[in-house]
Amino acid sequence: AYLTEYQEERPGSKVLGVPVELRGFTDPEVRARIWDPTNPQVFVPHLTGIGWSINLGAVAVKLGWLRPDDFDADVLAAIPAPVMTRVRAVPICLAVVAAAASAVAATAGSVPAKWTLTGKVKRWSSPARTLLPLVSSGIATAWWGTRPTTGSDQLVRPALAGSINMTLVGVAVLTALAAHNPGKRQAAYPLLAVAPLVTQAAMLLGPVRAGLHAIWKTVELS
């Protein structure tokens, strides 16, 4: 159990009963909250900010995709090297896609800078002001997500970076579509809330299943 002891020994802060956390990008034990099959709680404190995030490990257990004890050091070590390589490559690939979509958006005279919850553009801005921070964030996140680390963070860190960069891809794509189709409501806007979570889940569950399969195959051959 990567996280259970941490939760007991180092509880986070709360404001009016709502959890507040600022260590998500600096503390691997805090990041481990988003993938802890041993913890039955689906909603855990945000990695950075106020409120709650989803413990995808608990979701996988409740859906029957994993058992609570299916993720440990042995399973992590059994994940095939090519699978881990692909996991670390995802944030980089998504940063490239976000940059490409931003380049397409930049060919328009102006781009959306603020949206309504329904996907309608509220404010426009210059491509440089809006897109340069987006592309820079994608590059920085990819760099951070591929930094050497240990333990469960070998999966959690790139998965978190992948989900962030998937958000940036969504923003860049919708920005490009809106920039070249001004006045048209972007119906796919709600996908910005779903695609990053799906990306994160796939980057966590897939490798763990591959590690379990490798262990089962070894047992069958022995």
C-alpha distance (Angstrom), angle and dihedral (degrees) to the residues before:
residue distance angle dihedral
A1 . . .
Y2 3.79 . .
L3 3.78 97.6 .
T4 3.80 112.5 25.3
E5 3.81 95.4 83.7
Y6 3.79 90.5 44.9
Q7 3.79 92.3 54.6
E8 3.79 91.1 51.8
E9 3.81 96.6 45.7
R10 3.81 103.8 35.3
P11 3.80 110.8 32.4
G12 3.79 116.9 -177.2
S13 3.79 127.6 -120.4
K14 3.79 125.7 -88.3
V15 3.79 134.4 -155.5
L16 3.80 114.7 -160.2
G17 3.79 88.4 -19.8
V18 3.81 94.2 -52.0
P19 3.83 115.7 117.0
V20 3.80 118.9 -116.5
E21 3.80 121.6 -164.2
L22 3.81 132.5 175.1
R23 3.82 102.8 167.3
G24 3.78 100.5 77.1
F25 3.78 97.4 109.9
T26 3.80 95.7 40.3
D27 3.81 104.9 39.4
P28 3.84 120.0 60.1
E29 3.80 91.7 -162.5
V30 3.80 89.9 59.3
R31 3.82 90.9 48.9
A32 3.80 89.7 51.7
R33 3.81 88.7 72.4
I34 3.80 91.4 81.7
W35 3.82 91.8 60.1
D36 3.79 111.1 34.8
P37 3.82 112.5 128.9
T38 3.82 89.9 179.2
N39 3.81 90.5 63.7
P40 3.83 111.4 77.3
Q41 3.81 92.0 -160.7
V42 3.80 111.5 106.8
F43 3.79 94.6 -168.0
V44 3.80 116.5 55.6
P45 3.82 131.8 168.6
H46 3.81 115.7 -72.8
L47 3.77 114.9 -96.8
T48 3.80 90.0 -128.5
G49 3.78 123.1 10.0
I50 3.76 136.5 14.0
G51 3.79 126.0 -44.7
W52 3.78 134.1 24.8
S53 3.81 140.4 -46.1
I54 3.81 129.7 -162.7
N55 3.78 121.1 -95.4
L56 3.79 98.1 -140.6
G57 3.79 90.4 -170.2
A58 3.80 90.3 63.4
V59 3.81 90.4 46.2
A60 3.82 90.9 52.4
V61 3.82 90.2 51.4
K62 3.80 93.9 47.7
L63 3.81 90.4 50.0
G64 3.80 91.1 50.7
W65 3.80 94.9 -115.2
L66 3.82 92.9 118.4
R67 3.78 140.1 13.7
P68 3.81 118.7 -125.8
D69 3.82 90.8 -108.1
D70 3.81 96.4 45.5
F71 3.80 94.8 97.8
D72 3.78 117.4 64.2
A73 3.80 139.9 120.9
D74 3.81 92.5 -76.2
V75 3.80 93.3 53.8
L76 3.80 91.0 45.6
A77 3.80 90.9 52.0
A78 3.81 91.0 48.3
I79 3.80 94.8 57.4
P80 3.83 105.7 113.9
A81 3.80 114.4 -107.2
P82 3.85 93.4 -123.5
V83 3.81 89.4 56.0
M84 3.80 91.9 52.2
T85 3.80 89.8 47.3
R86 3.80 90.8 54.5
V87 3.80 91.2 47.4
R88 3.81 91.0 54.6
A89 3.80 90.7 46.1
V90 3.82 94.6 56.2
P91 3.84 97.1 78.3
I92 3.81 89.9 48.3
C93 3.82 93.2 49.5
L94 3.79 91.5 47.7
A95 3.82 90.8 50.0
V96 3.81 88.5 54.4
V97 3.82 91.3 49.5
A98 3.81 91.0 48.8
A99 3.81 90.2 50.5
A100 3.82 91.6 48.8
A101 3.81 92.8 49.7
S102 3.80 89.5 46.9
A103 3.80 89.8 52.9
V104 3.80 89.4 54.1
A105 3.80 90.8 48.7
A106 3.80 91.0 48.9
T107 3.80 91.2 62.7
A108 3.80 87.5 72.5
G109 3.78 119.8 83.3
S110 3.81 93.6 -117.4
V111 3.79 136.7 4.8
P112 3.82 135.4 -150.3
A113 3.79 114.3 -86.0
K114 3.80 99.9 175.2
W115 3.80 133.4 25.6
T116 3.78 137.8 -165.7
L117 3.81 119.6 -123.6
T118 3.80 88.3 -102.8
G119 3.79 94.6 57.1
K120 3.79 100.3 -99.4
V121 3.81 118.9 136.5
K122 3.81 113.3 -114.1
R123 3.80 100.6 176.3
W124 3.80 136.7 18.2
S125 3.78 129.8 -150.4
S126 3.79 142.8 172.9
P127 3.82 116.9 -72.6
A128 3.81 92.6 -120.2
R129 3.81 94.8 53.4
T130 3.80 94.2 48.0
L131 3.79 104.8 31.8
L132 3.79 104.3 38.8
P133 3.83 92.9 65.0
L134 3.80 89.2 46.7
V135 3.80 94.1 52.3
S136 3.80 92.0 42.5
S137 3.80 90.5 51.3
G138 3.79 91.1 51.5
I139 3.80 92.2 51.7
A140 3.81 92.8 46.1
T141 3.80 92.1 47.6
A142 3.81 92.1 49.3
W143 3.80 89.9 50.4
W144 3.81 91.7 48.8
G145 3.80 93.4 45.5
T146 3.79 93.5 54.2
R147 3.80 97.4 47.5
P148 3.83 115.0 121.6
T149 3.80 113.9 -92.8
T150 3.79 140.1 153.4
G151 3.79 142.2 -125.3
S152 3.77 121.0 10.5
D153 3.80 88.3 -19.2
Q154 3.80 87.7 78.5
L155 3.80 85.5 75.7
V156 3.78 102.7 24.8
R157 3.80 97.2 52.4
P158 3.84 97.9 54.0
A159 3.81 90.3 39.7
L160 3.79 90.6 55.1
A161 3.80 90.1 46.5
G162 3.80 89.3 48.7
S163 3.80 92.5 53.0
I164 3.81 91.4 48.9
N165 3.79 92.5 49.3
M166 3.80 91.0 46.1
T167 3.80 86.5 57.8
L168 3.81 88.9 51.7
V169 3.81 90.2 48.9
G170 3.79 89.9 53.1
V171 3.79 92.3 48.6
A172 3.81 92.0 47.3
V173 3.81 93.7 48.2
L174 3.80 93.7 46.9
T175 3.81 89.6 45.9
A176 3.79 90.7 53.4
L177 3.81 92.1 47.7
A178 3.80 93.1 48.0
A179 3.81 93.4 44.0
H180 3.81 91.5 56.0
N181 3.82 94.4 37.9
P182 3.82 104.4 41.5
G183 3.76 115.7 -171.2
K184 3.80 94.1 23.9
R185 3.79 116.6 118.6
Q186 3.80 112.3 -126.5
A187 3.79 105.2 -127.8
A188 3.82 91.9 -171.9
Y189 3.81 91.9 62.8
P190 3.87 93.9 104.9
L191 3.81 88.9 59.9
L192 3.81 87.4 75.2
A193 3.80 87.2 77.1
V194 3.81 95.0 47.5
A195 3.81 108.2 37.4
P196 3.84 96.6 61.9
L197 3.82 91.7 50.8
V198 3.81 91.9 48.6
T199 3.80 90.1 48.7
Q200 3.79 91.8 50.3
A201 3.81 92.5 47.7
A202 3.81 92.8 50.0
M203 3.81 92.1 48.3
L204 3.80 90.6 52.8
L205 3.79 104.7 36.1
G206 3.81 97.5 40.7
P207 3.81 97.0 57.9
V208 3.81 92.7 42.5
R209 3.80 90.6 53.1
A210 3.81 88.4 48.6
G211 3.80 90.0 52.6
L212 3.79 92.0 48.9
H213 3.80 90.6 48.6
A214 3.82 90.3 51.4
I215 3.81 90.6 52.3
W216 3.82 93.1 46.9
K217 3.79 90.4 49.3
T218 3.80 91.1 51.5
V219 3.81 91.1 50.0
E220 3.80 92.0 49.6
L221 3.82 92.0 51.1
S222 3.80 93.8 48.0
